[in-house]
Amino acid sequence: MVTVETAIAVPVLLIVGLLASSVPAVVGAQVGCGDAAREVALLLARDQPASQVAAAVTSLAPAGASVGVKHGPSTVEVTVHARVGPLPGPLAGAVTLPVSARSVALRESAGLR
């Protein structure tokens, strides 16, 4: 009896451990998407150069993230999407989770009207 219980418990504990170890990777990617969306929206709202915007995306967004921009009459909306492989080691690409963030900023020139 103990052998059967152990045979069931050990894989379950390994799976739970893998899932628990993946939480920081997913949360970190979500925070990175949020930071990148906020910073890019603010830079675009201030009409900063494209090189500065690209540098912000590169430094803040997770690797392989895509950035979408919508220009409204008085706002800039930025959405950052990424897929995160939270599992470590050889299982890294087996499962990916989507993370995204959206930020809207009022154009500085629009606020002066």
Backbone bond lengths (Angstrom), bond angles and torsions (degrees), N, CA, C in turn:
res aa  C-N    CA-C-N  psi(-1)  N-CA   C-N-CA  omega(-1)  CA-C   N-CA-C  phi
1 M - - - 1.444 - - 1.517 112.22 -
2 V 1.301 116.77 -44.85 1.460 119.65 -177.74 1.522 110.61 -63.84
3 T 1.310 117.95 -35.49 1.455 121.90 -179.50 1.528 110.79 -64.33
4 V 1.312 118.23 -42.05 1.459 121.82 179.58 1.532 110.18 -66.04
5 E 1.307 116.08 -43.12 1.466 119.61 178.96 1.526 111.20 -63.06
6 T 1.319 115.82 -40.42 1.458 120.16 178.55 1.530 110.60 -66.86
7 A 1.320 116.46 -40.11 1.466 120.65 179.65 1.526 111.31 -63.52
8 I 1.301 117.29 -28.86 1.465 120.72 177.38 1.520 110.59 -85.37
9 A 1.312 117.25 -39.90 1.463 121.15 -174.07 1.532 112.81 -70.58
10 V 1.307 118.40 -38.95 1.470 120.97 -176.02 1.528 112.02 -62.99
11 P 1.343 120.39 -49.31 1.474 118.66 177.35 1.527 113.06 -62.76
12 V 1.331 116.66 -37.15 1.458 119.65 178.46 1.522 110.37 -62.71
13 L 1.322 116.62 -43.72 1.467 120.54 178.46 1.522 111.55 -64.37
14 L 1.325 117.54 -37.18 1.463 120.58 177.13 1.529 111.30 -65.08
15 I 1.310 117.23 -42.35 1.467 120.82 178.66 1.520 110.43 -64.67
16 V 1.317 116.91 -44.94 1.467 120.32 178.50 1.526 110.32 -61.75
17 G 1.325 117.19 -39.97 1.465 120.72 177.64 1.513 112.85 -64.12
18 L 1.332 117.08 -41.48 1.468 120.53 176.93 1.522 111.30 -63.84
19 L 1.316 116.32 -43.10 1.468 119.13 178.98 1.524 111.31 -65.14
20 A 1.318 116.95 -40.21 1.470 119.99 179.03 1.522 111.38 -66.04
21 S 1.322 116.82 -35.17 1.460 119.20 -179.96 1.529 111.83 -74.67
22 S 1.327 117.96 -16.12 1.462 120.73 -179.35 1.527 112.60 -85.92
23 V 1.309 118.00 -16.40 1.467 121.13 -177.48 1.533 112.38 -57.97
24 P 1.322 120.02 -46.75 1.480 118.39 179.99 1.529 113.57 -60.57
25 A 1.328 117.81 -35.35 1.471 120.21 179.64 1.523 110.87 -65.94
26 V 1.313 117.20 -42.71 1.465 121.00 -178.84 1.526 110.33 -69.61
27 V 1.310 116.46 -44.68 1.468 120.19 179.90 1.528 110.09 -64.36
28 G 1.326 117.74 -41.40 1.462 121.21 178.27 1.523 111.99 -62.00
29 A 1.328 116.64 -39.79 1.467 120.14 178.47 1.532 110.85 -68.08
30 Q 1.323 116.49 -37.86 1.467 119.97 178.43 1.527 110.50 -64.62
31 V 1.311 116.37 -42.90 1.471 120.42 177.74 1.527 110.44 -64.33
32 G 1.331 117.01 -40.83 1.463 120.78 177.68 1.519 112.20 -61.91
33 C 1.338 117.03 -40.48 1.466 120.51 176.93 1.528 110.46 -63.30
34 G 1.325 116.57 -43.15 1.462 120.27 179.50 1.512 112.48 -64.32
35 D 1.325 116.19 -43.74 1.469 120.28 178.89 1.527 110.83 -63.12
36 A 1.329 116.50 -43.95 1.467 120.20 -179.12 1.525 110.91 -65.24
37 A 1.336 117.01 -43.78 1.468 119.64 -179.79 1.523 110.67 -61.93
38 R 1.313 117.21 -44.23 1.467 120.80 -179.33 1.527 111.08 -63.93
39 E 1.310 116.67 -47.67 1.465 120.70 -176.61 1.524 111.58 -65.89
40 V 1.332 117.29 -43.14 1.466 120.76 179.74 1.534 110.30 -65.27
41 A 1.321 117.27 -41.52 1.467 119.64 178.52 1.526 110.68 -61.57
42 L 1.317 117.04 -43.08 1.469 119.90 178.99 1.526 111.99 -65.63
43 L 1.328 117.04 -41.72 1.467 119.95 179.28 1.528 111.30 -64.43
44 L 1.333 116.47 -43.05 1.462 119.27 179.31 1.524 111.36 -68.12
45 A 1.324 117.25 -35.34 1.465 120.52 178.58 1.523 111.28 -66.42
46 R 1.327 116.69 -25.53 1.464 121.81 179.05 1.529 112.09 -95.03
47 D 1.336 117.13 6.19 1.470 122.98 -179.01 1.523 112.66 55.72
48 Q 1.329 116.09 44.96 1.465 121.20 177.63 1.530 109.82 -77.62
49 P 1.330 117.60 159.36 1.468 120.70 -178.50 1.537 112.41 -63.58
50 A 1.321 114.97 152.59 1.466 121.04 -179.20 1.524 112.16 -60.04
51 S 1.327 117.14 -32.70 1.466 119.55 179.74 1.523 111.14 -64.37
52 Q 1.309 117.46 -35.97 1.461 121.57 178.57 1.536 110.32 -70.10
53 V 1.324 116.15 -38.28 1.464 120.75 178.13 1.523 109.68 -65.75
54 A 1.328 116.92 -45.23 1.468 121.11 179.34 1.527 111.13 -62.30
55 A 1.317 117.05 -39.10 1.466 120.35 178.40 1.521 111.15 -64.27
56 A 1.332 117.33 -37.55 1.464 120.95 178.47 1.526 110.80 -65.78
57 V 1.318 116.68 -42.34 1.467 120.16 178.78 1.520 110.13 -63.03
58 T 1.316 116.56 -46.15 1.461 120.95 -178.25 1.521 112.13 -62.31
59 S 1.315 116.71 -40.24 1.469 119.07 -175.00 1.527 113.28 -83.00
60 L 1.334 118.85 -26.13 1.465 119.90 -173.18 1.528 114.58 -106.45
61 A 1.312 117.65 -36.63 1.468 120.43 -175.56 1.525 110.75 -77.41
62 P 1.335 117.34 151.87 1.467 120.18 175.36 1.531 110.47 -63.61
63 A 1.307 116.58 157.33 1.465 121.39 179.51 1.523 110.24 -59.18
64 G 1.313 116.27 134.82 1.455 121.75 178.38 1.521 114.65 80.17
65 A 1.300 117.59 10.96 1.471 120.77 -178.94 1.525 110.49 -72.37
66 S 1.323 115.50 149.95 1.458 120.67 174.38 1.520 108.12 -112.31
67 V 1.327 114.68 144.92 1.458 120.43 -176.52 1.524 108.33 -121.73
68 G 1.329 115.35 130.15 1.456 121.63 176.12 1.520 109.51 -115.26
69 V 1.319 116.21 139.25 1.470 120.92 -178.39 1.523 108.83 -128.03
70 K 1.337 115.52 133.13 1.462 121.87 173.52 1.525 107.25 -122.61
71 H 1.324 115.24 123.81 1.461 120.65 178.19 1.525 108.50 -98.14
72 G 1.314 116.47 118.66 1.454 121.30 174.37 1.517 109.28 -98.80
73 P 1.323 118.06 -179.51 1.461 120.46 -179.61 1.529 112.63 -62.72
74 S 1.323 116.52 -34.65 1.468 118.32 -178.84 1.521 112.81 -132.12
75 T 1.336 117.12 3.59 1.467 120.15 -178.43 1.518 111.43 -132.49
76 V 1.323 114.04 164.60 1.463 122.65 172.17 1.521 106.18 -127.59
77 E 1.331 116.25 126.74 1.462 121.17 178.22 1.518 109.00 -114.15
78 V 1.324 116.12 127.48 1.466 121.88 -178.45 1.519 108.62 -121.77
79 T 1.327 115.88 131.68 1.465 121.85 176.15 1.522 108.17 -122.97
80 V 1.316 115.94 131.61 1.466 122.12 178.62 1.525 108.13 -117.40
81 H 1.331 116.09 124.88 1.467 122.71 178.71 1.523 108.69 -118.11
82 A 1.333 116.06 142.16 1.462 120.85 174.74 1.520 109.10 -149.55
83 R 1.301 116.04 159.60 1.459 122.06 173.03 1.523 106.68 -117.28
84 V 1.322 115.32 133.03 1.458 121.29 -174.89 1.514 108.97 -116.06
85 G 1.317 115.93 130.91 1.457 121.88 172.55 1.517 108.51 -95.01
86 P 1.337 117.57 94.39 1.456 119.73 -171.51 1.520 115.43 -76.46
87 L 1.327 117.57 -17.86 1.455 118.85 -176.29 1.523 110.87 -81.07
88 P 1.318 117.35 139.41 1.469 120.80 -178.50 1.531 112.08 -82.87
89 G 1.310 114.91 165.64 1.459 122.28 171.46 1.508 114.39 67.39
90 P 1.338 116.27 -142.75 1.471 120.14 -175.18 1.527 113.37 -67.50
91 L 1.316 118.26 -14.50 1.460 121.49 178.87 1.528 112.51 -90.39
92 A 1.327 117.41 6.32 1.467 121.80 -171.91 1.526 113.07 -56.22
93 G 1.312 119.04 -40.13 1.457 120.37 -177.95 1.520 114.08 -94.62
94 A 1.323 117.31 -2.47 1.460 120.52 -175.36 1.524 112.56 -68.22
95 V 1.312 116.82 -37.56 1.461 121.35 -178.33 1.520 107.99 -130.06
96 T 1.333 116.89 130.04 1.461 120.44 174.08 1.522 108.79 -125.58
97 L 1.300 115.27 145.45 1.456 121.66 179.40 1.527 108.96 -118.29
98 P 1.339 117.58 137.73 1.462 119.87 178.20 1.531 111.06 -81.28
99 V 1.315 115.89 138.24 1.460 121.96 171.65 1.525 107.16 -131.69
100 S 1.320 116.37 149.20 1.454 119.61 178.91 1.517 109.86 -157.38
101 A 1.323 114.49 162.26 1.462 121.26 177.53 1.520 108.05 -150.27
102 R 1.332 115.60 152.45 1.457 121.53 -179.39 1.523 108.55 -132.69
103 S 1.316 115.21 141.87 1.455 120.45 178.40 1.524 109.07 -140.86
104 V 1.322 115.66 141.46 1.466 121.76 178.92 1.522 107.78 -124.02
105 A 1.323 115.41 133.35 1.468 120.15 178.29 1.522 109.55 -128.99
106 L 1.303 115.59 143.90 1.466 122.23 176.14 1.510 108.57 -79.96
107 R 1.327 116.40 129.15 1.471 119.75 177.80 1.532 108.94 -61.18
108 E 1.318 115.83 136.45 1.454 119.35 -178.43 1.517 111.67 -64.02
109 S 1.319 117.85 -35.85 1.468 119.86 178.73 1.522 110.39 -68.94
110 A 1.344 118.05 -29.62 1.467 121.10 179.82 1.523 111.09 -73.28
111 G 1.338 117.06 -29.64 1.445 120.25 -178.99 1.525 112.69 -74.63
112 L 1.322 118.84 -13.88 1.463 122.35 -177.38 1.519 112.65 -89.06
113 R 1.311 118.61 -7.51 1.473 121.87 -176.72 1.483 112.27 -73.48
